[in-house]
Amino acid sequence: MGMTETATKQGALLEDSTFNVITQIEKKADFLYSSVEKYLRDAEKDSKPELAKLWTAIKEDEQNHLKMLREELVREVKENKLK
């Protein structure tokens, strides 16, 4: 039984869809603030400029995704839909 299934049986504090947004914010933030800079440094250290360019593009995409998820969470809070 998953975490959200357990929460539902106990009276959900968060809707599954809101939980999903929060979970993805955490995953993307973890990648952006801990992993991607190391990946970029390793590619540069190993003289792989194309790989560094790829990691930079992925970083930019993930920053955009994080912004979109944050905006959705803020919208839900403002509309008092956070349950």
Distance bins in CASP14 RR format, pairs under 12 A and 6 or more apart:
PFRMAT RR
TARGET T0000
AUTHOR 0000-0000-0000
RMODE 2
METHOD distances of the structure
MODEL  1
1 7 0 0 0 0 0 1 0 0 0 0 0
1 8 0 0 0 0 1 0 0 0 0 0 0
1 9 0 0 0 0 1 0 0 0 0 0 0
1 10 0 0 0 0 0 1 0 0 0 0 0
2 8 0 0 0 0 1 0 0 0 0 0 0
2 9 0 0 0 0 0 1 0 0 0 0 0
2 16 0 0 0 0 0 1 0 0 0 0 0
2 19 0 0 0 0 0 1 0 0 0 0 0
3 9 0 0 0 0 0 1 0 0 0 0 0
3 10 0 0 0 0 0 1 0 0 0 0 0
3 12 0 0 0 0 0 1 0 0 0 0 0
3 13 0 0 0 0 0 1 0 0 0 0 0
3 14 0 0 0 0 1 0 0 0 0 0 0
3 16 0 0 0 0 1 0 0 0 0 0 0
3 19 1 0 0 1 0 0 0 0 0 0 0
3 20 0 0 0 0 0 1 0 0 0 0 0
3 22 0 0 0 0 0 1 0 0 0 0 0
3 23 0 0 0 0 1 0 0 0 0 0 0
4 10 0 0 0 0 0 1 0 0 0 0 0
4 11 0 0 0 0 0 1 0 0 0 0 0
4 12 1 0 0 1 0 0 0 0 0 0 0
4 13 0 0 0 0 1 0 0 0 0 0 0
4 14 1 0 0 1 0 0 0 0 0 0 0
4 15 0 0 0 0 1 0 0 0 0 0 0
4 16 1 0 1 0 0 0 0 0 0 0 0
4 17 0 0 0 0 1 0 0 0 0 0 0
4 18 0 0 0 0 1 0 0 0 0 0 0
4 19 1 0 1 0 0 0 0 0 0 0 0
4 20 0 0 0 0 1 0 0 0 0 0 0
4 22 0 0 0 0 0 1 0 0 0 0 0
4 23 0 0 0 0 1 0 0 0 0 0 0
5 11 0 0 0 0 0 1 0 0 0 0 0
5 12 0 0 0 0 1 0 0 0 0 0 0
5 16 0 0 0 0 1 0 0 0 0 0 0
5 19 0 0 0 0 0 1 0 0 0 0 0
6 12 0 0 0 0 1 0 0 0 0 0 0
6 13 0 0 0 0 0 1 0 0 0 0 0
6 14 0 0 0 0 0 1 0 0 0 0 0
6 16 0 0 0 0 0 1 0 0 0 0 0
6 19 0 0 0 0 0 1 0 0 0 0 0
7 13 1 0 0 1 0 0 0 0 0 0 0
7 14 1 0 0 1 0 0 0 0 0 0 0
7 15 0 0 0 0 1 0 0 0 0 0 0
7 16 0 0 0 0 1 0 0 0 0 0 0
7 18 0 0 0 0 0 1 0 0 0 0 0
7 19 1 0 0 1 0 0 0 0 0 0 0
7 83 0 0 0 0 0 1 0 0 0 0 0
8 14 0 0 0 0 1 0 0 0 0 0 0
8 15 0 0 0 0 1 0 0 0 0 0 0
8 16 1 0 0 1 0 0 0 0 0 0 0
8 19 0 0 0 0 0 1 0 0 0 0 0
8 83 0 0 0 0 0 1 0 0 0 0 0
11 83 0 0 0 0 1 0 0 0 0 0 0
12 18 0 0 0 0 1 0 0 0 0 0 0
12 19 0 0 0 0 1 0 0 0 0 0 0
12 82 0 0 0 0 0 1 0 0 0 0 0
12 83 1 0 0 1 0 0 0 0 0 0 0
13 19 0 0 0 0 1 0 0 0 0 0 0
13 22 0 0 0 0 0 1 0 0 0 0 0
13 82 0 0 0 0 1 0 0 0 0 0 0
13 83 1 0 0 1 0 0 0 0 0 0 0
14 20 0 0 0 0 1 0 0 0 0 0 0
14 21 0 0 0 0 1 0 0 0 0 0 0
14 22 1 0 0 1 0 0 0 0 0 0 0
14 23 0 0 0 0 0 1 0 0 0 0 0
14 73 0 0 0 0 0 1 0 0 0 0 0
14 76 0 0 0 0 0 1 0 0 0 0 0
14 77 0 0 0 0 0 1 0 0 0 0 0
14 81 0 0 0 0 0 1 0 0 0 0 0
14 82 1 0 0 1 0 0 0 0 0 0 0
14 83 1 0 0 1 0 0 0 0 0 0 0
15 21 0 0 0 0 1 0 0 0 0 0 0
15 22 0 0 0 0 0 1 0 0 0 0 0
15 73 0 0 0 0 0 1 0 0 0 0 0
15 76 0 0 0 0 1 0 0 0 0 0 0
15 81 0 0 0 0 1 0 0 0 0 0 0
15 82 0 0 0 0 1 0 0 0 0 0 0
15 83 1 0 1 0 0 0 0 0 0 0 0
16 22 0 0 0 0 0 1 0 0 0 0 0
16 23 0 0 0 0 0 1 0 0 0 0 0
16 83 0 0 0 0 0 1 0 0 0 0 0
17 23 0 0 0 0 0 1 0 0 0 0 0
17 24 0 0 0 0 0 1 0 0 0 0 0
17 69 0 0 0 0 0 1 0 0 0 0 0
17 72 0 0 0 0 1 0 0 0 0 0 0
17 73 0 0 0 0 0 1 0 0 0 0 0
17 76 0 0 0 0 1 0 0 0 0 0 0
17 81 0 0 0 0 1 0 0 0 0 0 0
17 82 0 0 0 0 0 1 0 0 0 0 0
17 83 0 0 0 0 0 1 0 0 0 0 0
18 24 0 0 0 0 0 1 0 0 0 0 0
18 25 0 0 0 0 0 1 0 0 0 0 0
18 69 0 0 0 0 0 1 0 0 0 0 0
18 72 0 0 0 0 1 0 0 0 0 0 0
18 73 1 0 0 1 0 0 0 0 0 0 0
18 74 0 0 0 0 0 1 0 0 0 0 0
18 75 0 0 0 0 0 1 0 0 0 0 0
18 76 1 0 0 1 0 0 0 0 0 0 0
18 77 0 0 0 0 1 0 0 0 0 0 0
18 79 0 0 0 0 0 1 0 0 0 0 0
18 81 1 0 0 1 0 0 0 0 0 0 0
18 82 1 0 0 1 0 0 0 0 0 0 0
18 83 1 0 0 1 0 0 0 0 0 0 0
19 25 0 0 0 0 0 1 0 0 0 0 0
19 26 0 0 0 0 0 1 0 0 0 0 0
19 73 0 0 0 0 0 1 0 0 0 0 0
19 76 0 0 0 0 0 1 0 0 0 0 0
19 82 0 0 0 0 0 1 0 0 0 0 0
19 83 0 0 0 0 0 1 0 0 0 0 0
20 26 0 0 0 0 0 1 0 0 0 0 0
20 27 0 0 0 0 0 1 0 0 0 0 0
20 69 0 0 0 0 1 0 0 0 0 0 0
20 72 0 0 0 0 0 1 0 0 0 0 0
20 73 0 0 0 0 0 1 0 0 0 0 0
20 76 0 0 0 0 0 1 0 0 0 0 0
21 27 0 0 0 0 0 1 0 0 0 0 0
21 28 0 0 0 0 0 1 0 0 0 0 0
21 65 0 0 0 0 0 1 0 0 0 0 0
21 66 0 0 0 0 0 1 0 0 0 0 0
21 68 0 0 0 0 1 0 0 0 0 0 0
21 69 1 0 1 0 0 0 0 0 0 0 0
21 70 0 0 0 0 1 0 0 0 0 0 0
21 71 0 0 0 0 0 1 0 0 0 0 0
21 72 1 0 1 0 0 0 0 0 0 0 0
21 73 1 0 1 0 0 0 0 0 0 0 0
21 74 0 0 0 0 0 1 0 0 0 0 0
21 75 0 0 0 0 0 1 0 0 0 0 0
21 76 1 0 0 1 0 0 0 0 0 0 0
21 77 0 0 0 0 0 1 0 0 0 0 0
21 81 0 0 0 0 0 1 0 0 0 0 0
21 82 0 0 0 0 0 1 0 0 0 0 0
22 28 0 0 0 0 0 1 0 0 0 0 0
22 29 0 0 0 0 0 1 0 0 0 0 0
22 69 0 0 0 0 1 0 0 0 0 0 0
22 70 0 0 0 0 0 1 0 0 0 0 0
22 72 0 0 0 0 0 1 0 0 0 0 0
22 73 1 0 0 1 0 0 0 0 0 0 0
22 76 0 0 0 0 0 1 0 0 0 0 0
22 77 0 0 0 0 0 1 0 0 0 0 0
22 82 0 0 0 0 1 0 0 0 0 0 0
23 29 0 0 0 0 0 1 0 0 0 0 0
23 30 0 0 0 0 0 1 0 0 0 0 0
23 69 0 0 0 0 1 0 0 0 0 0 0
23 73 0 0 0 0 0 1 0 0 0 0 0
24 30 0 0 0 0 0 1 0 0 0 0 0
24 31 0 0 0 0 0 1 0 0 0 0 0
24 62 0 0 0 0 0 1 0 0 0 0 0
24 65 1 0 0 1 0 0 0 0 0 0 0
24 66 0 0 0 0 1 0 0 0 0 0 0
24 68 0 0 0 0 1 0 0 0 0 0 0
24 69 1 0 1 0 0 0 0 0 0 0 0
24 70 0 0 0 0 0 1 0 0 0 0 0
24 72 0 0 0 0 1 0 0 0 0 0 0
24 73 0 0 0 0 1 0 0 0 0 0 0
25 31 0 0 0 0 0 1 0 0 0 0 0
25 32 0 0 0 0 0 1 0 0 0 0 0
25 33 0 0 0 0 0 1 0 0 0 0 0
25 62 0 0 0 0 0 1 0 0 0 0 0
25 65 0 0 0 0 1 0 0 0 0 0 0
25 66 1 0 0 1 0 0 0 0 0 0 0
25 67 0 0 0 0 0 1 0 0 0 0 0
25 68 0 0 0 0 0 1 0 0 0 0 0
25 69 1 0 1 0 0 0 0 0 0 0 0
25 70 1 0 0 1 0 0 0 0 0 0 0
25 71 0 0 0 0 0 1 0 0 0 0 0
25 72 0 0 0 0 1 0 0 0 0 0 0
25 73 1 0 0 1 0 0 0 0 0 0 0
25 74 0 0 0 0 0 1 0 0 0 0 0
26 32 0 0 0 0 0 1 0 0 0 0 0
26 33 0 0 0 0 0 1 0 0 0 0 0
26 34 0 0 0 0 0 1 0 0 0 0 0
26 66 0 0 0 0 0 1 0 0 0 0 0
26 69 0 0 0 0 1 0 0 0 0 0 0
26 70 0 0 0 0 0 1 0 0 0 0 0
26 73 0 0 0 0 0 1 0 0 0 0 0
27 33 0 0 0 0 0 1 0 0 0 0 0
27 34 0 0 0 0 0 1 0 0 0 0 0
27 35 0 0 0 0 0 1 0 0 0 0 0
27 62 0 0 0 0 1 0 0 0 0 0 0
27 65 0 0 0 0 1 0 0 0 0 0 0
27 66 0 0 0 0 1 0 0 0 0 0 0
27 69 0 0 0 0 1 0 0 0 0 0 0
28 34 0 0 0 0 0 1 0 0 0 0 0
28 35 0 0 0 0 0 1 0 0 0 0 0
28 36 0 0 0 0 0 1 0 0 0 0 0
28 58 0 0 0 0 0 1 0 0 0 0 0
28 59 0 0 0 0 0 1 0 0 0 0 0
28 61 0 0 0 0 1 0 0 0 0 0 0
28 62 1 0 1 0 0 0 0 0 0 0 0
28 63 0 0 0 0 1 0 0 0 0 0 0
28 64 0 0 0 0 1 0 0 0 0 0 0
28 65 1 0 1 0 0 0 0 0 0 0 0
28 66 1 0 1 0 0 0 0 0 0 0 0
28 67 0 0 0 0 1 0 0 0 0 0 0
28 68 0 0 0 0 1 0 0 0 0 0 0
28 69 1 0 0 1 0 0 0 0 0 0 0
28 70 0 0 0 0 1 0 0 0 0 0 0
29 35 0 0 0 0 0 1 0 0 0 0 0
29 36 0 0 0 0 0 1 0 0 0 0 0
29 62 0 0 0 0 1 0 0 0 0 0 0
29 63 0 0 0 0 0 1 0 0 0 0 0
29 65 0 0 0 0 0 1 0 0 0 0 0
29 66 1 0 0 1 0 0 0 0 0 0 0
29 67 0 0 0 0 0 1 0 0 0 0 0
29 69 0 0 0 0 1 0 0 0 0 0 0
29 70 0 0 0 0 1 0 0 0 0 0 0
30 36 0 0 0 0 1 0 0 0 0 0 0
30 62 0 0 0 0 0 1 0 0 0 0 0
30 66 0 0 0 0 0 1 0 0 0 0 0
31 37 0 0 0 0 0 1 0 0 0 0 0
31 38 0 0 0 0 0 1 0 0 0 0 0
31 39 0 0 0 0 1 0 0 0 0 0 0
31 55 0 0 0 0 0 1 0 0 0 0 0
31 58 0 0 0 0 1 0 0 0 0 0 0
31 59 0 0 0 0 1 0 0 0 0 0 0
31 61 0 0 0 0 0 1 0 0 0 0 0
31 62 1 0 1 0 0 0 0 0 0 0 0
31 63 0 0 0 0 0 1 0 0 0 0 0
31 65 0 0 0 0 1 0 0 0 0 0 0
31 66 0 0 0 0 1 0 0 0 0 0 0
32 38 0 0 0 0 0 1 0 0 0 0 0
32 39 0 0 0 0 0 1 0 0 0 0 0
32 40 0 0 0 0 0 1 0 0 0 0 0
32 55 0 0 0 0 0 1 0 0 0 0 0
32 58 0 0 0 0 1 0 0 0 0 0 0
32 59 1 0 0 1 0 0 0 0 0 0 0
32 60 0 0 0 0 0 1 0 0 0 0 0
32 61 0 0 0 0 0 1 0 0 0 0 0
32 62 1 0 1 0 0 0 0 0 0 0 0
32 63 1 0 0 1 0 0 0 0 0 0 0
32 64 0 0 0 0 0 1 0 0 0 0 0
32 65 0 0 0 0 1 0 0 0 0 0 0
32 66 1 0 0 1 0 0 0 0 0 0 0
32 67 0 0 0 0 0 1 0 0 0 0 0
32 69 0 0 0 0 0 1 0 0 0 0 0
32 70 0 0 0 0 0 1 0 0 0 0 0
33 59 0 0 0 0 0 1 0 0 0 0 0
33 62 0 0 0 0 0 1 0 0 0 0 0
33 63 0 0 0 0 0 1 0 0 0 0 0
33 66 0 0 0 0 1 0 0 0 0 0 0
35 41 0 0 0 0 0 1 0 0 0 0 0
35 42 0 0 0 0 0 1 0 0 0 0 0
35 55 0 0 0 0 1 0 0 0 0 0 0
35 58 0 0 0 0 0 1 0 0 0 0 0
35 59 0 0 0 0 1 0 0 0 0 0 0
35 62 0 0 0 0 1 0 0 0 0 0 0
36 42 0 0 0 0 0 1 0 0 0 0 0
36 43 0 0 0 0 0 1 0 0 0 0 0
36 52 0 0 0 0 0 1 0 0 0 0 0
36 54 0 0 0 0 0 1 0 0 0 0 0
36 55 1 0 0 1 0 0 0 0 0 0 0
36 56 0 0 0 0 1 0 0 0 0 0 0
36 57 0 0 0 0 0 1 0 0 0 0 0
36 58 1 0 0 1 0 0 0 0 0 0 0
36 59 1 0 1 0 0 0 0 0 0 0 0
36 60 0 0 0 0 0 1 0 0 0 0 0
36 61 0 0 0 0 0 1 0 0 0 0 0
36 62 1 0 0 1 0 0 0 0 0 0 0
36 63 0 0 0 0 1 0 0 0 0 0 0
36 66 0 0 0 0 0 1 0 0 0 0 0
37 43 0 0 0 0 0 1 0 0 0 0 0
37 44 0 0 0 0 0 1 0 0 0 0 0
37 52 0 0 0 0 0 1 0 0 0 0 0
37 55 0 0 0 0 1 0 0 0 0 0 0
37 56 0 0 0 0 0 1 0 0 0 0 0
37 59 0 0 0 0 1 0 0 0 0 0 0
38 44 0 0 0 0 0 1 0 0 0 0 0
38 45 0 0 0 0 0 1 0 0 0 0 0
38 52 0 0 0 0 0 1 0 0 0 0 0
38 55 0 0 0 0 1 0 0 0 0 0 0
38 59 0 0 0 0 0 1 0 0 0 0 0
39 45 0 0 0 0 0 1 0 0 0 0 0
39 46 0 0 0 0 0 1 0 0 0 0 0
39 48 0 0 0 0 0 1 0 0 0 0 0
39 51 0 0 0 0 1 0 0 0 0 0 0
39 52 0 0 0 0 1 0 0 0 0 0 0
39 53 0 0 0 0 0 1 0 0 0 0 0
39 54 0 0 0 0 1 0 0 0 0 0 0
39 55 1 0 1 0 0 0 0 0 0 0 0
39 56 0 0 0 0 1 0 0 0 0 0 0
39 57 0 0 0 0 0 1 0 0 0 0 0
39 58 0 0 0 0 1 0 0 0 0 0 0
39 59 0 0 0 0 1 0 0 0 0 0 0
39 62 0 0 0 0 0 1 0 0 0 0 0
40 46 0 0 0 0 0 1 0 0 0 0 0
40 48 0 0 0 0 0 1 0 0 0 0 0
40 49 0 0 0 0 0 1 0 0 0 0 0
40 51 0 0 0 0 1 0 0 0 0 0 0
40 52 1 0 1 0 0 0 0 0 0 0 0
40 53 0 0 0 0 1 0 0 0 0 0 0
40 54 0 0 0 0 1 0 0 0 0 0 0
40 55 1 0 1 0 0 0 0 0 0 0 0
40 56 1 0 0 1 0 0 0 0 0 0 0
40 57 0 0 0 0 0 1 0 0 0 0 0
40 58 0 0 0 0 1 0 0 0 0 0 0
40 59 1 0 0 1 0 0 0 0 0 0 0
40 60 0 0 0 0 0 1 0 0 0 0 0
41 48 0 0 0 0 0 1 0 0 0 0 0
41 51 0 0 0 0 0 1 0 0 0 0 0
41 52 0 0 0 0 1 0 0 0 0 0 0
41 55 0 0 0 0 1 0 0 0 0 0 0
41 56 0 0 0 0 0 1 0 0 0 0 0
42 48 0 0 0 0 1 0 0 0 0 0 0
42 51 0 0 0 0 1 0 0 0 0 0 0
42 52 0 0 0 0 1 0 0 0 0 0 0
42 55 0 0 0 0 1 0 0 0 0 0 0
43 49 1 0 0 1 0 0 0 0 0 0 0
43 50 0 0 0 0 1 0 0 0 0 0 0
43 51 1 0 1 0 0 0 0 0 0 0 0
43 52 1 0 1 0 0 0 0 0 0 0 0
43 53 0 0 0 0 1 0 0 0 0 0 0
43 54 1 0 0 1 0 0 0 0 0 0 0
43 55 1 0 1 0 0 0 0 0 0 0 0
43 56 0 0 0 0 1 0 0 0 0 0 0
43 58 0 0 0 0 0 1 0 0 0 0 0
43 59 0 0 0 0 0 1 0 0 0 0 0
44 50 0 0 0 0 0 1 0 0 0 0 0
44 51 0 0 0 0 1 0 0 0 0 0 0
44 52 1 0 1 0 0 0 0 0 0 0 0
44 53 0 0 0 0 0 1 0 0 0 0 0
44 55 0 0 0 0 1 0 0 0 0 0 0
44 56 0 0 0 0 0 1 0 0 0 0 0
45 51 0 0 0 0 0 1 0 0 0 0 0
45 52 0 0 0 0 1 0 0 0 0 0 0
46 52 0 0 0 0 1 0 0 0 0 0 0
46 55 0 0 0 0 0 1 0 0 0 0 0
48 54 0 0 0 0 1 0 0 0 0 0 0
48 55 0 0 0 0 1 0 0 0 0 0 0
49 55 0 0 0 0 0 1 0 0 0 0 0
49 56 0 0 0 0 0 1 0 0 0 0 0
50 56 0 0 0 0 0 1 0 0 0 0 0
50 57 0 0 0 0 0 1 0 0 0 0 0
51 57 0 0 0 0 0 1 0 0 0 0 0
51 58 0 0 0 0 0 1 0 0 0 0 0
52 58 0 0 0 0 0 1 0 0 0 0 0
52 59 0 0 0 0 0 1 0 0 0 0 0
53 59 0 0 0 0 0 1 0 0 0 0 0
53 60 0 0 0 0 0 1 0 0 0 0 0
54 60 0 0 0 0 0 1 0 0 0 0 0
54 61 0 0 0 0 0 1 0 0 0 0 0
55 61 0 0 0 0 0 1 0 0 0 0 0
55 62 0 0 0 0 0 1 0 0 0 0 0
56 62 0 0 0 0 0 1 0 0 0 0 0
56 63 0 0 0 0 0 1 0 0 0 0 0
57 63 0 0 0 0 0 1 0 0 0 0 0
57 64 0 0 0 0 0 1 0 0 0 0 0
58 64 0 0 0 0 0 1 0 0 0 0 0
58 65 0 0 0 0 0 1 0 0 0 0 0
59 65 0 0 0 0 0 1 0 0 0 0 0
59 66 0 0 0 0 0 1 0 0 0 0 0
60 66 0 0 0 0 0 1 0 0 0 0 0
60 67 0 0 0 0 0 1 0 0 0 0 0
61 67 0 0 0 0 0 1 0 0 0 0 0
61 68 0 0 0 0 0 1 0 0 0 0 0
62 68 0 0 0 0 0 1 0 0 0 0 0
62 69 0 0 0 0 0 1 0 0 0 0 0
63 69 0 0 0 0 0 1 0 0 0 0 0
63 70 0 0 0 0 0 1 0 0 0 0 0
64 70 0 0 0 0 0 1 0 0 0 0 0
64 71 0 0 0 0 0 1 0 0 0 0 0
65 71 0 0 0 0 0 1 0 0 0 0 0
65 72 0 0 0 0 0 1 0 0 0 0 0
66 72 0 0 0 0 0 1 0 0 0 0 0
66 73 0 0 0 0 0 1 0 0 0 0 0
67 73 0 0 0 0 0 1 0 0 0 0 0
67 74 0 0 0 0 0 1 0 0 0 0 0
68 74 0 0 0 0 0 1 0 0 0 0 0
68 75 0 0 0 0 0 1 0 0 0 0 0
69 75 0 0 0 0 0 1 0 0 0 0 0
69 76 0 0 0 0 0 1 0 0 0 0 0
70 76 0 0 0 0 0 1 0 0 0 0 0
70 77 0 0 0 0 0 1 0 0 0 0 0
71 77 0 0 0 0 0 1 0 0 0 0 0
71 78 0 0 0 0 0 1 0 0 0 0 0
72 78 0 0 0 0 0 1 0 0 0 0 0
72 79 0 0 0 0 0 1 0 0 0 0 0
72 81 0 0 0 0 0 1 0 0 0 0 0
72 82 0 0 0 0 0 1 0 0 0 0 0
73 79 0 0 0 0 0 1 0 0 0 0 0
73 81 0 0 0 0 0 1 0 0 0 0 0
73 82 0 0 0 0 1 0 0 0 0 0 0
74 81 0 0 0 0 0 1 0 0 0 0 0
74 82 0 0 0 0 0 1 0 0 0 0 0
75 81 0 0 0 0 1 0 0 0 0 0 0
75 82 0 0 0 0 0 1 0 0 0 0 0
76 82 1 0 1 0 0 0 0 0 0 0 0
76 83 0 0 0 0 1 0 0 0 0 0 0
77 83 0 0 0 0 0 1 0 0 0 0 0
END
